[in-house]
């Protein structure tokens, strides 16, 4: 039988809606395969430590296997790279649990070797004890909704605020006007974002509750990386170009155009490891159109819908980081994960370990 979660397992790391998805997924998996599962007790929580959402055990006919579980909603391929990176940093076998995984996502998971189960009864597991691959299942009458239930959790506005807080932790207790300037959002929405973060256990304090503290930095970072390419990036006025010379960027001082390198070029500058094949540029300043015009003219770029040069509007203002020629490492990390390119896998790991793991 499936062991239901008991109160002692209800940690701040496993909110009610995530626990519901997990229970539904385990029930669907048992119904589809006839295999028993068990939720194992976690070790005591260590804030910001690298850990799974929970640990489960599946009793296969060839023996029992334990899995480190990541519960996350994903509706695009780019998120799979992030999930694979997260599970890869944990000991033993990893398992992604989601409300629903579409057929094309299931096929991609199998290609990547990413184990999963979902609340519809779909699954991919390939271990020495068993092979399971089920797709196309849909349970009727099962009310499993999105994981992002909080109204502000995945909005572009909330993501701007979260990015500023993650890059500049001192902003946690700064006046709202400073946060407004750093994140480029209206003053009136900042309190609601903090209330949402408090409710979901990411932060504590504020107002009469004392100084604010960020309790779950790593989980908040993972949530930001998951939502950024879906909810915020498409709103950054993306434009694409091509250059005659693939190495055009090597002689360019990008700050001359009030801009910063993102993506592969930023990753190369941070790690000296990746050979860039694409270009990502974030434009700052009040006169973005003029700066873009100069950038295009000076470097003989030409507009191309499928070009390998992408220009986006910057969505933050952080003086300590904006003076550099590369965007903050968190954004570089998110850009690389969105590519889902095996060339960048090692660079993604390096950026996480060198710039984000102990942040």
Secondary structure, 3 states (H helix, E strand, C coil): CCCCCCHHHCCCCCCHHHHHHHHHHHHHHHHHHCCEEEEECCCCCCCCCCCCCEEEEEEECCEEEEEEEEECCCCCHHHHHHHHHHHHCCCCEEEEEECCCCHHHHHHHHHHCCCEEECCCCEEEEECCEEEEECCCCCCCCCCCCCCCCCCCCCHHHHHHHHHHHHCHHHHHCCHHHHHHHHCCCHHHHHHHHHHHHHCCCEECCHHHCCCEECCHHHHHHHHHHHHHHHHHHHCCCEEEECCCCCHHHHCCHHHHCEEEEHHHHHHHHHCCCCCCCEEEEECCCCHHHHHHHHHHHCCCEECCCCCEEEEECCCCCHHHHCCCECCHHHHHHHHHHHCCHHHHHHHHHHHHHHHCCC
